[in-house]
C-alpha cells in the first residue's frame, strides 16, 4: 500500500522581511515592512543604524541621519547612530583604575589624549539570527572583544545586539557577557541622530523628563562626587521637563534623574509643531545625553542626538559608578532603548517594537 503524504505547506508570507544589502558600499542588513513602508538598515560593522524611514502622508520620512558611505563609516565622525560599549562618552585622559590596577587606553599618545564611545562600533559583527512576522522583524548580531585585543582593556566580552523594526518603531537590546576570568568595567549606550524629515532642527520641540543636569569642566568631564549633579532649575543646561523649542540652542550635555512612567520607561520626545509629527525615545534606565551636532563634518545641526546611556561620562574613574559598571565573570547585562514615531493625531506607544527585550 502506498503511503499518503499531506502536501507540503506553502511558505508563510509576512509583510515584514529581512535581507542583506549593500548600502553605499557598506555590508548591511535591511529590515522592511512591505505593507506599511517602514525600513531600517543596520551595518554589520558595529550594528550601526544607517537609515530608518517610515511612510507618512504617502511618502518616505527620514527619522535618522546616518552614515552614507563606507568612507564615512570608517571615519566615524560624530559616531552617527553608533552603539557605545564597553563605555559611553569619554575616559579622562584615556586612563582609569579598576580593581587596584591603572590602565592606559592610549599608550604612547602625547598631547591631546581623547578617547570616547568604546570599541563595539568598530567591530565587524556576525548575523546569527533573523526573525520576521506580521508585526515586525529583527536581526541578532554577535561579536566579541578579546582580552588582548585593545590596549588598556584586558577584558574579554561577548556581545549580542538585537535590532528590531515595527511599523512605527525601532528598538535595540545590547547585551554583554563577561567571558573572561576576572571582573570587567562595562557600560553601554546608543548615539542616534534623530530628525523628522526635512523639518529644521531649530523649529523642533524637545522634552526630557530629567530632574538634574551633569555639571562638567571645560573638557566636558563631570565634576567629582555630588558636585556633578545640579537641579535643572538651577543649571546652565536648559530645562526640558516641559516642551521647549530648540531654536538656536547649542547642546552637548547630559541629563540625570529622569522620571520614568508607570511602566518603568523613561521617555523623551522630539516634536515638529508645524506637522504634528513626533518621535518618542525610550529607555529602561540610565541618563540622557543631548548633542545638536554643531561640529559634525557633514550637515551640522540637521539632526539631534538623543543618547540613552547606561552610565555617565568617565564612569570608569568614578567611585559613585563602581557598582554600576562592574561586570563579574560569567555575568551578563542588557541595556534596551528605542524610538517610536507618531504622525499628527496618533498616540505614541513606545516599547511596542516586536522582539525588543526591555
BELQUIBEL-V310584 format. One record per pair of residues at least 4 apart in sequence whose C-alpha atoms are under 6 Angstrom apart, sorted by the first residue. I is the first residue (numbers start at 0). J is the second residue. D is the distance in whole Angstrom. If there is no record, write none. Layout:
I_J_D / I_J_D
This chain:
13_132_6 / 13_133_5 / 14_32_6 / 14_33_5 / 14_34_5 / 14_133_6 / 15_31_6 / 15_32_4 / 15_131_6 / 15_135_6 / 15_136_6 / 16_30_6 / 16_31_5 / 16_131_6 / 17_29_6 / 17_30_5 / 18_28_6 / 18_29_5 / 19_27_6 / 19_28_4 / 20_27_5 / 20_28_6 / 21_25_5 / 21_26_5 / 21_27_6 / 23_68_5 / 24_69_5 / 25_69_5 / 26_42_6 / 27_41_5 / 27_42_4 / 27_43_5 / 28_40_6 / 28_41_5 / 29_39_6 / 29_40_4 / 30_38_6 / 30_39_5 / 31_37_6 / 31_38_4 / 32_36_5 / 32_37_5 / 36_53_6 / 36_54_5 / 37_52_6 / 37_53_4 / 37_166_6 / 38_51_6 / 38_52_5 / 39_50_5 / 39_51_4 / 40_48_6 / 40_49_5 / 40_50_5 / 41_46_6 / 41_47_5 / 41_48_4 / 41_49_6 / 42_46_5 / 42_47_5 / 43_123_6 / 43_124_5 / 44_122_5 / 44_123_4 / 44_124_6 / 45_119_6 / 45_120_4 / 45_121_6 / 45_122_5 / 47_80_6 / 47_81_5 / 48_80_6 / 49_65_5 / 49_66_6 / 50_65_6 / 51_62_6 / 51_63_6 / 52_60_5 / 52_61_5 / 52_62_6 / 53_59_6 / 53_60_5 / 54_58_5 / 54_59_5 / 54_60_6 / 60_196_5 / 61_196_5 / 62_193_6 / 62_194_5 / 62_195_5 / 63_192_5 / 63_193_4 / 63_194_5 / 64_192_6 / 65_79_5 / 66_71_6 / 66_72_6 / 77_295_6 / 80_190_5 / 80_191_4 / 81_120_6 / 81_190_5 / 82_120_6 / 82_189_5 / 83_87_5 / 83_116_5 / 83_117_6 / 83_187_5 / 83_188_5 / 83_189_5 / 84_117_5 / 84_119_5 / 84_187_5 / 85_117_5 / 85_185_5 / 85_186_5 / 85_187_6 / 86_116_6 / 86_117_5 / 86_185_6 / 86_186_5 / 86_187_6 / 87_116_4 / 87_187_6 / 87_188_6 / 88_115_5 / 88_116_5 / 88_312_5 / 89_114_6 / 89_115_4 / 89_312_5 / 89_313_5 / 90_313_5 / 92_112_5 / 93_103_6 / 93_104_5 / 93_105_6 / 93_114_6 / 94_102_6 / 94_103_5 / 95_101_6 / 95_102_5 / 95_316_5 / 96_100_5 / 96_101_4 / 102_151_5 / 103_151_5 / 104_150_5 / 104_151_4 / 124_140_6 / 124_141_5 / 124_142_5 / 125_140_5 / 125_141_5 / 126_139_6 / 126_140_5 / 127_139_6 / 127_140_6 / 128_138_6 / 128_139_5 / 129_137_6 / 129_138_4 / 130_136_5 / 130_137_5 / 131_135_6 / 131_136_4 / 135_164_6 / 135_165_5 / 135_353_5 / 136_163_6 / 136_164_5 / 137_162_6 / 137_163_4 / 138_161_6 / 138_162_5 / 139_160_6 / 139_161_4 / 140_159_6 / 140_160_5 / 141_158_5 / 141_159_4 / 142_157_6 / 142_158_5 / 143_156_6 / 143_157_4 / 143_158_6 / 144_155_6 / 144_156_5 / 145_155_5 / 146_153_4 / 146_154_4 / 146_155_4 / 147_153_6 / 154_183_6 / 155_178_6 / 155_179_5 / 156_176_6 / 156_177_5 / 156_178_5 / 157_175_6 / 157_176_5 / 158_174_6 / 158_175_5 / 159_174_5 / 160_172_6 / 160_173_5 / 161_171_6 / 161_172_5 / 162_170_6 / 162_171_5 / 163_169_6 / 163_170_5 / 164_168_6 / 164_169_5 / 165_352_5 / 167_339_6 / 167_340_5 / 168_338_6 / 168_339_4 / 168_352_5 / 169_337_5 / 169_338_5 / 169_352_6 / 170_336_6 / 170_337_4 / 170_352_6 / 170_355_6 / 171_335_6 / 171_336_6 / 171_337_6 / 172_334_6 / 172_335_4 / 173_333_5 / 173_334_5 / 174_332_6 / 174_333_4 / 175_331_5 / 175_332_6 / 176_330_6 / 176_331_4 / 177_328_5 / 177_329_5 / 177_330_6 / 178_329_6 / 179_328_6 / 180_328_6 / 181_328_5 / 182_326_5 / 182_327_4 / 182_328_5 / 183_325_6 / 183_326_5 / 184_324_5 / 184_325_5 / 185_324_5 / 186_309_6 / 186_324_6 / 187_309_5 / 188_307_6 / 188_308_4 / 188_309_6 / 189_306_6 / 189_307_6 / 190_306_5 / 191_304_5 / 192_302_5 / 192_303_5 / 192_304_4 / 193_302_5 / 193_303_5 / 194_302_5 / 200_301_6 / 201_245_5 / 201_246_4 / 203_244_6 / 203_245_6 / 203_270_6 / 203_271_5 / 204_242_6 / 204_243_5 / 204_244_4 / 204_245_6 / 204_269_6 / 204_270_5 / 205_242_5 / 205_243_5 / 205_268_6 / 205_269_5 / 206_239_5 / 206_240_6 / 206_241_6 / 206_242_5 / 206_267_5 / 206_268_5 / 207_239_5 / 207_240_5 / 207_267_5 / 208_240_5 / 208_257_5 / 208_258_6 / 209_254_6 / 209_255_6 / 209_256_5 / 209_257_4 / 210_230_6 / 210_231_6 / 210_256_5 / 210_257_6 / 211_229_5 / 211_230_4 / 211_231_5 / 211_254_6 / 211_255_5 / 211_256_6 / 212_228_6 / 212_229_5 / 212_231_6 / 212_253_6 / 212_254_4 / 212_255_6 / 213_227_5 / 213_228_5 / 213_253_5 / 213_254_6 / 214_221_6 / 214_227_5 / 214_228_6 / 215_219_5 / 215_220_5 / 215_221_4 / 215_222_5 / 216_220_6 / 221_227_5 / 222_226_6 / 222_227_5 / 223_227_6 / 229_234_6 / 231_238_5 / 250_290_5 / 250_291_5 / 251_289_6 / 251_290_4 / 252_288_6 / 252_289_6 / 253_287_6 / 253_288_4 / 254_286_6 / 254_287_5 / 255_286_5 / 259_263_5 / 259_264_5 / 259_265_4 / 260_264_6 / 264_282_6 / 264_283_5 / 265_281_5 / 265_282_5 / 266_280_6 / 266_281_5 / 267_279_6 / 267_280_5 / 268_278_6 / 268_279_4 / 269_277_6 / 269_278_5 / 270_276_6 / 270_277_4 / 271_275_6 / 271_276_5 / 275_343_4 / 276_341_6 / 276_342_4 / 276_343_5 / 277_340_6 / 277_341_5 / 278_339_6 / 278_340_5 / 279_338_5 / 279_339_5 / 280_337_6 / 280_338_4 / 281_336_5 / 281_337_5 / 281_338_6 / 282_336_4 / 285_308_6 / 285_309_4 / 286_308_5 / 287_306_5 / 287_307_5 / 288_306_5 / 289_304_6 / 289_305_5 / 290_304_5 / 291_300_6 / 291_303_5 / 292_299_5 / 292_300_5 / 293_299_5 / 293_300_5 / 295_299_5 / 314_320_6 / 335_357_6 / 339_349_5 / 341_345_5 / 341_347_5
